[in-house]
Amino acid sequence: MTEKEKVKKGLLYNPNKDEELIKERNICKDKCYEYNKIQPTDLEERKLKINEILNEVGENFLIEQPFFCDYGYNIKIGNNFYANHNLVILDATDVTIGNDVFIGPNCGIYTAGHPIDYITRNEGIEYGKSIIIGNNVWIGGNVCILPGVKIGNNVVIGAGSVVNKDIPSNSVAVGNPCKVKKVLN
């Protein structure tokens, strides 16, 4: 089984011992570099380049520069999407983002995690767990979304939150760790 197959099955894998993964990461990094150098007012060129990087992008979207991701092909974004500056998506595995999602500046969406055991971690071993963000979600600035999290529909995540557990639909959640503070009707 390849390292790429292992990550898709949720197994520990080594991203630095698979030539295919290394090549795909490098191609994506180059495309992100190109995207980040496009004139900010050249919106058409920016849209074309994002469509080269990401697996699927809906209608009416804007990702402010700079933007970074690992592979791009694991990322699906719905309609009416906006991400402010410095969005980082570590997409070792699937990241699915719904419609009408707005992300503040300096946010990270991280599917990649590392073992607690330092011996294994020092070997470069990691794991990937998918992240799902529903529809009508607003994510404040400086939010970290950690591996395996599911955020429901109609959710607000407060600025500075560290989302390490699922957040149910129709809620406002904030903090480190992020917790539901209010249920919306």
FINUKE-277082 format. One line per field, with one value per residue: residue number from 0; residue in one letter; y, x, z of N, C-alpha, C in turn. Coordinates in nm, 2 decimals. Layout:
REM FINUKE-277082
seq [NUM/...]
type [A/...]
n.v [Y/...]
n.u [X/...]
n.w [Z/...]
ca.v [Y/...]
ca.u [X/...]
ca.w [Z/...]
c.v [Y/...]
c.u [X/...]
c.w [Z/...]
This chain:
REM FINUKE-277082
seq [0/1/2/3/4/5/6/7/8/9/10/11/12/13/14/15/16/17/18/19/20/21/22/23/24/25/26/27/28/29/30/31/32/33/34/35/36/37/38/39/40/41/42/43/44/45/46/47/48/49/50/51/52/53/54/55/56/57/58/59/60/61/62/63/64/65/66/67/68/69/70/71/72/73/74/75/76/77/78/79/80/81/82/83/84/85/86/87/88/89/90/91/92/93/94/95/96/97/98/99/100/101/102/103/104/105/106/107/108/109/110/111/112/113/114/115/116/117/118/119/120/121/122/123/124/125/126/127/128/129/130/131/132/133/134/135/136/137/138/139/140/141/142/143/144/145/146/147/148/149/150/151/152/153/154/155/156/157/158/159/160/161/162/163/164/165/166/167/168/169/170/171/172/173/174/175/176/177/178/179/180/181/182/183/184]
type [M/T/E/K/E/K/V/K/K/G/L/L/Y/N/P/N/K/D/E/E/L/I/K/E/R/N/I/C/K/D/K/C/Y/E/Y/N/K/I/Q/P/T/D/L/E/E/R/K/L/K/I/N/E/I/L/N/E/V/G/E/N/F/L/I/E/Q/P/F/F/C/D/Y/G/Y/N/I/K/I/G/N/N/F/Y/A/N/H/N/L/V/I/L/D/A/T/D/V/T/I/G/N/D/V/F/I/G/P/N/C/G/I/Y/T/A/G/H/P/I/D/Y/I/T/R/N/E/G/I/E/Y/G/K/S/I/I/I/G/N/N/V/W/I/G/G/N/V/C/I/L/P/G/V/K/I/G/N/N/V/V/I/G/A/G/S/V/V/N/K/D/I/P/S/N/S/V/A/V/G/N/P/C/K/V/K/K/V/L/N]
n.v [-0.12/0.22/0.53/0.74/0.60/0.50/0.74/0.81/0.61/0.67/0.59/0.59/0.75/0.83/1.12/1.21/1.00/0.91/0.94/1.03/1.18/1.38/1.50/1.59/1.77/1.96/2.06/2.18/2.37/2.54/2.63/2.77/2.97/3.10/3.20/3.37/3.57/3.70/4.00/4.17/4.30/4.17/3.99/3.79/3.64/3.54/3.38/3.18/3.06/2.96/2.77/2.59/2.50/2.40/2.12/2.14/2.42/2.64/2.87/3.23/3.32/3.42/3.42/3.57/3.69/3.62/3.27/2.94/2.59/2.23/2.01/2.06/1.92/1.78/1.95/2.09/2.35/2.53/2.74/3.10/3.18/3.32/3.40/3.56/3.72/3.51/3.24/2.91/2.58/2.27/2.01/1.71/1.51/1.50/1.81/1.96/2.23/2.41/2.60/2.96/3.04/3.22/3.32/3.46/3.65/3.50/3.23/2.87/2.55/2.23/1.92/1.74/1.57/1.48/1.21/1.16/1.03/1.08/0.94/0.80/1.03/1.18/1.03/1.13/1.06/1.09/1.16/1.18/1.34/1.40/1.71/1.88/2.15/2.31/2.47/2.83/2.94/3.13/3.21/3.34/3.56/3.43/3.16/2.82/2.51/2.18/1.84/1.61/1.74/1.84/2.09/2.22/2.34/2.69/2.83/3.02/3.08/3.20/3.46/3.37/3.11/2.76/2.49/2.18/1.98/1.85/2.09/2.16/2.22/2.54/2.72/2.93/2.93/2.95/3.00/2.84/2.53/2.54/2.60/2.55/2.84/2.96/2.87/2.89/2.99]
n.u [0.08/0.06/0.19/0.01/-0.23/-0.26/-0.31/-0.56/-0.71/-0.71/-0.49/-0.17/0.10/0.38/0.46/0.69/0.82/0.71/0.73/0.54/0.36/0.53/0.60/0.34/0.28/0.48/0.42/0.17/0.25/0.41/0.20/0.05/0.23/0.25/-0.02/-0.03/0.13/-0.01/-0.15/-0.34/-0.58/-0.64/-0.88/-0.99/-0.78/-0.69/-0.91/-0.90/-0.65/-0.69/-0.88/-0.72/-0.57/-0.74/-0.97/-1.25/-1.46/-1.72/-1.96/-1.91/-1.68/-1.40/-1.07/-0.85/-0.52/-0.22/-0.25/-0.24/-0.19/-0.15/-0.20/-0.43/-0.60/-0.76/-0.95/-1.27/-1.49/-1.79/-2.06/-2.05/-1.83/-1.59/-1.26/-1.05/-0.72/-0.43/-0.51/-0.46/-0.46/-0.41/-0.42/-0.40/-0.59/-0.94/-1.11/-1.40/-1.61/-1.90/-2.17/-2.20/-2.00/-1.78/-1.46/-1.24/-0.93/-0.60/-0.65/-0.65/-0.69/-0.66/-0.60/-0.40/-0.23/-0.02/0.15/0.14/0.35/0.68/0.89/0.78/0.67/0.90/1.00/0.88/0.62/0.27/-0.08/-0.40/-0.71/-1.04/-1.20/-1.51/-1.70/-2.00/-2.29/-2.35/-2.17/-1.97/-1.65/-1.44/-1.15/-0.81/-0.86/-0.82/-0.88/-0.90/-0.78/-1.03/-1.26/-1.61/-1.81/-2.13/-2.42/-2.51/-2.35/-2.15/-1.81/-1.62/-1.36/-1.02/-1.05/-0.99/-1.07/-1.14/-1.32/-1.63/-1.88/-2.21/-2.49/-2.65/-2.54/-2.34/-2.00/-1.70/-1.37/-1.08/-1.04/-1.27/-1.61/-1.96/-2.15/-2.39/-2.71/-2.87/-3.18]
n.w [0.00/-0.09/0.05/-0.01/-0.04/0.22/0.37/0.28/0.38/0.64/0.79/0.96/0.80/0.59/0.46/0.33/0.22/-0.01/-0.34/-0.52/-0.37/-0.28/-0.52/-0.60/-0.40/-0.44/-0.70/-0.64/-0.45/-0.61/-0.78/-0.59/-0.52/-0.77/-0.78/-0.56/-0.65/-0.85/-0.97/-0.74/-0.83/-1.06/-1.10/-1.27/-1.36/-1.12/-1.04/-1.24/-1.18/-0.92/-0.98/-1.11/-0.90/-0.69/-0.63/-0.67/-0.72/-0.64/-0.77/-0.77/-0.59/-0.38/-0.29/-0.09/-0.13/0.06/-0.02/0.08/0.03/0.06/-0.14/-0.29/-0.46/-0.28/-0.19/-0.18/-0.26/-0.20/-0.34/-0.33/-0.17/0.05/0.15/0.36/0.39/0.41/0.44/0.52/0.41/0.51/0.33/0.36/0.33/0.26/0.24/0.27/0.19/0.24/0.10/0.09/0.28/0.49/0.56/0.80/0.83/0.85/0.90/0.97/0.83/0.91/0.81/0.86/1.11/1.39/1.56/1.91/2.04/2.05/1.92/1.70/1.58/1.52/1.31/1.10/1.06/1.01/1.02/0.85/0.87/0.76/0.70/0.74/0.65/0.69/0.54/0.52/0.71/0.92/0.99/1.22/1.24/1.27/1.34/1.41/1.27/1.34/1.27/1.15/1.22/1.21/1.11/1.15/0.97/0.94/1.13/1.36/1.41/1.66/1.66/1.69/1.79/1.86/1.70/1.79/1.81/1.69/1.58/1.63/1.41/1.37/1.57/1.79/1.84/2.04/2.15/2.32/2.42/2.14/2.20/2.21/2.26/2.23/2.11/1.80/1.67]
ca.v [0.00/0.34/0.63/0.81/0.51/0.50/0.86/0.81/0.51/0.72/0.53/0.66/0.74/0.92/1.20/1.23/0.87/0.88/1.03/1.08/1.28/1.49/1.57/1.66/1.89/2.06/2.12/2.26/2.48/2.63/2.70/2.87/3.08/3.18/3.26/3.48/3.68/3.77/4.13/4.16/4.35/4.08/3.88/3.68/3.55/3.47/3.27/3.08/2.99/2.88/2.65/2.50/2.45/2.32/2.01/2.19/2.55/2.68/3.00/3.34/3.30/3.50/3.39/3.68/3.65/3.49/3.15/2.82/2.45/2.12/1.94/2.13/1.82/1.73/2.07/2.13/2.47/2.56/2.87/3.22/3.16/3.43/3.38/3.67/3.70/3.41/3.11/2.79/2.46/2.15/1.91/1.58/1.44/1.58/1.93/2.00/2.35/2.43/2.72/3.08/3.04/3.33/3.29/3.57/3.64/3.42/3.10/2.74/2.43/2.13/1.78/1.67/1.56/1.40/1.12/1.22/0.95/1.15/0.85/0.79/1.16/1.21/0.96/1.20/0.99/1.17/1.11/1.28/1.32/1.49/1.82/1.92/2.28/2.32/2.59/2.95/2.94/3.24/3.17/3.46/3.57/3.36/3.04/2.69/2.40/2.07/1.72/1.54/1.83/1.87/2.21/2.21/2.45/2.81/2.83/3.12/3.04/3.33/3.48/3.31/2.98/2.64/2.40/2.05/1.89/1.89/2.19/2.13/2.32/2.65/2.76/3.02/2.87/3.03/2.96/2.74/2.48/2.60/2.54/2.62/2.94/3.00/2.80/2.98/2.94]
ca.u [0.00/0.14/0.16/-0.11/-0.34/-0.27/-0.37/-0.70/-0.77/-0.70/-0.38/-0.04/0.17/0.50/0.44/0.82/0.87/0.63/0.77/0.42/0.31/0.63/0.58/0.21/0.30/0.57/0.34/0.07/0.32/0.44/0.08/0.01/0.33/0.20/-0.14/0.00/0.20/-0.10/-0.19/-0.47/-0.70/-0.67/-0.97/-1.02/-0.66/-0.69/-1.01/-0.84/-0.54/-0.76/-0.95/-0.61/-0.52/-0.84/-1.05/-1.38/-1.49/-1.85/-1.98/-1.89/-1.58/-1.28/-0.97/-0.75/-0.38/-0.17/-0.33/-0.15/-0.24/-0.05/-0.22/-0.53/-0.70/-0.85/-1.03/-1.39/-1.55/-1.92/-2.09/-2.05/-1.72/-1.49/-1.16/-0.96/-0.58/-0.35/-0.58/-0.38/-0.54/-0.32/-0.52/-0.35/-0.70/-1.05/-1.17/-1.53/-1.66/-2.03/-2.21/-2.21/-1.90/-1.69/-1.35/-1.16/-0.79/-0.51/-0.71/-0.59/-0.77/-0.55/-0.64/-0.28/-0.19/0.10/0.14/0.19/0.47/0.79/0.97/0.71/0.66/1.04/1.02/0.81/0.49/0.16/-0.21/-0.49/-0.86/-1.12/-1.28/-1.63/-1.76/-2.14/-2.34/-2.39/-2.08/-1.88/-1.53/-1.37/-1.00/-0.72/-0.92/-0.76/-0.97/-0.81/-0.81/-1.14/-1.37/-1.72/-1.88/-2.26/-2.48/-2.56/-2.26/-2.05/-1.70/-1.56/-1.22/-0.92/-1.09/-0.93/-1.18/-1.08/-1.43/-1.74/-1.96/-2.34/-2.56/-2.73/-2.48/-2.22/-1.90/-1.59/-1.27/-0.98/-1.10/-1.39/-1.73/-2.09/-2.19/-2.53/-2.78/-2.95/-3.31]
ca.w [0.00/-0.09/0.15/-0.05/-0.01/0.37/0.42/0.24/0.47/0.78/0.86/0.97/0.67/0.58/0.34/0.28/0.16/-0.13/-0.45/-0.58/-0.28/-0.28/-0.65/-0.60/-0.31/-0.50/-0.80/-0.57/-0.39/-0.72/-0.82/-0.49/-0.54/-0.88/-0.75/-0.47/-0.73/-0.94/-0.93/-0.67/-0.90/-1.18/-1.05/-1.36/-1.36/-0.99/-1.05/-1.33/-1.11/-0.81/-1.04/-1.14/-0.77/-0.61/-0.69/-0.70/-0.67/-0.68/-0.83/-0.69/-0.48/-0.38/-0.19/-0.09/-0.12/0.02/0.01/0.07/0.06/0.03/-0.26/-0.36/-0.52/-0.17/-0.14/-0.25/-0.20/-0.26/-0.39/-0.25/-0.07/0.07/0.25/0.38/0.37/0.49/0.46/0.50/0.42/0.50/0.28/0.34/0.29/0.21/0.30/0.20/0.25/0.18/0.03/0.18/0.39/0.50/0.65/0.83/0.80/0.93/0.95/0.92/0.83/0.91/0.82/0.90/1.25/1.42/1.68/2.04/2.06/1.98/1.84/1.58/1.52/1.47/1.19/0.99/1.04/1.04/0.98/0.80/0.90/0.68/0.77/0.67/0.70/0.63/0.47/0.60/0.82/0.93/1.07/1.25/1.22/1.36/1.38/1.37/1.26/1.35/1.19/1.18/1.27/1.13/1.15/1.09/0.90/1.02/1.25/1.37/1.50/1.70/1.63/1.78/1.84/1.82/1.69/1.80/1.82/1.60/1.62/1.57/1.33/1.44/1.70/1.79/1.92/2.05/2.26/2.30/2.29/2.09/2.26/2.18/2.36/2.20/2.01/1.72/1.63]
c.v [0.12/0.43/0.71/0.73/0.50/0.62/0.86/0.71/0.55/0.65/0.62/0.64/0.84/1.00/1.23/1.11/0.82/0.98/1.10/1.20/1.40/1.57/1.65/1.78/2.00/2.13/2.22/2.39/2.59/2.70/2.80/2.99/3.17/3.26/3.39/3.59/3.75/3.90/4.12/4.20/4.26/3.96/3.77/3.58/3.47/3.36/3.15/2.99/2.91/2.76/2.55/2.43/2.35/2.22/2.07/2.33/2.60/2.82/3.11/3.32/3.40/3.45/3.49/3.62/3.69/3.38/3.03/2.69/2.35/2.05/2.00/2.03/1.76/1.84/2.09/2.24/2.50/2.70/2.98/3.20/3.28/3.39/3.50/3.63/3.59/3.29/3.00/2.67/2.34/2.03/1.77/1.48/1.54/1.69/1.97/2.12/2.38/2.56/2.84/3.07/3.15/3.31/3.42/3.55/3.55/3.29/2.98/2.63/2.32/1.99/1.69/1.68/1.47/1.32/1.19/1.15/1.02/1.06/0.83/0.93/1.21/1.14/1.02/1.14/1.09/1.10/1.22/1.24/1.43/1.60/1.86/2.05/2.29/2.45/2.70/2.95/3.06/3.20/3.30/3.45/3.48/3.23/2.92/2.58/2.27/1.94/1.66/1.61/1.84/1.99/2.21/2.33/2.56/2.82/2.96/3.07/3.17/3.33/3.42/3.17/2.87/2.53/2.26/1.94/1.94/2.00/2.17/2.25/2.42/2.69/2.86/2.95/2.95/2.97/2.86/2.65/2.54/2.52/2.62/2.71/2.98/2.91/2.90/2.92/2.93]
c.u [0.09/0.10/0.03/-0.24/-0.37/-0.34/-0.52/-0.78/-0.77/-0.58/-0.26/0.03/0.29/0.49/0.58/0.89/0.79/0.66/0.65/0.36/0.40/0.61/0.45/0.22/0.38/0.49/0.24/0.14/0.36/0.32/0.03/0.10/0.28/0.08/-0.11/0.08/0.11/-0.14/-0.33/-0.60/-0.73/-0.75/-0.99/-0.90/-0.65/-0.79/-0.96/-0.74/-0.60/-0.82/-0.84/-0.56/-0.62/-0.92/-1.18/-1.41/-1.62/-1.84/-1.95/-1.80/-1.46/-1.19/-0.86/-0.61/-0.32/-0.26/-0.23/-0.23/-0.14/-0.07/-0.33/-0.64/-0.79/-0.95/-1.15/-1.46/-1.68/-1.93/-2.08/-1.95/-1.63/-1.39/-1.07/-0.81/-0.53/-0.43/-0.48/-0.46/-0.44/-0.41/-0.46/-0.46/-0.82/-1.09/-1.29/-1.59/-1.79/-2.05/-2.22/-2.12/-1.80/-1.58/-1.26/-1.01/-0.71/-0.57/-0.64/-0.69/-0.68/-0.60/-0.52/-0.26/-0.07/0.09/0.20/0.33/0.58/0.88/0.91/0.70/0.79/1.07/0.95/0.67/0.38/0.03/-0.30/-0.64/-0.93/-1.18/-1.39/-1.68/-1.89/-2.16/-2.37/-2.30/-1.99/-1.77/-1.45/-1.22/-0.93/-0.78/-0.84/-0.87/-0.89/-0.86/-0.94/-1.27/-1.48/-1.79/-2.02/-2.30/-2.52/-2.48/-2.17/-1.94/-1.63/-1.41/-1.13/-0.95/-1.00/-1.03/-1.13/-1.19/-1.54/-1.83/-2.10/-2.40/-2.63/-2.67/-2.37/-2.12/-1.77/-1.49/-1.17/-0.98/-1.23/-1.51/-1.85/-2.13/-2.33/-2.58/-2.87/-3.08/-3.32]
c.w [0.00/0.02/0.12/-0.02/0.14/0.42/0.39/0.33/0.62/0.86/0.87/0.84/0.68/0.45/0.26/0.22/0.05/-0.24/-0.51/-0.50/-0.28/-0.41/-0.65/-0.51/-0.37/-0.62/-0.74/-0.51/-0.50/-0.77/-0.72/-0.50/-0.65/-0.85/-0.66/-0.53/-0.83/-0.89/-0.86/-0.74/-1.03/-1.13/-1.14/-1.36/-1.23/-0.99/-1.13/-1.25/-1.00/-0.87/-1.09/-1.01/-0.71/-0.70/-0.75/-0.64/-0.72/-0.75/-0.72/-0.57/-0.49/-0.26/-0.20/-0.08/0.01/0.06/-0.01/0.10/0.02/-0.11/-0.35/-0.41/-0.41/-0.13/-0.24/-0.18/-0.27/-0.31/-0.29/-0.13/-0.07/0.18/0.25/0.37/0.46/0.53/0.43/0.52/0.40/0.46/0.25/0.29/0.27/0.30/0.22/0.27/0.17/0.12/0.14/0.30/0.37/0.60/0.67/0.80/0.90/0.99/0.89/0.93/0.81/0.92/0.87/1.05/1.27/1.55/1.80/2.07/1.98/1.89/1.70/1.50/1.45/1.34/1.07/0.97/1.08/1.00/0.92/0.83/0.83/0.77/0.68/0.74/0.62/0.56/0.57/0.73/0.81/1.03/1.09/1.23/1.32/1.42/1.33/1.38/1.25/1.29/1.24/1.22/1.16/1.19/1.08/1.01/0.99/1.15/1.24/1.46/1.53/1.68/1.74/1.83/1.78/1.82/1.68/1.81/1.73/1.67/1.55/1.49/1.42/1.57/1.68/1.89/1.92/2.16/2.22/2.43/2.26/2.15/2.22/2.30/2.35/2.09/1.93/1.68/1.48]
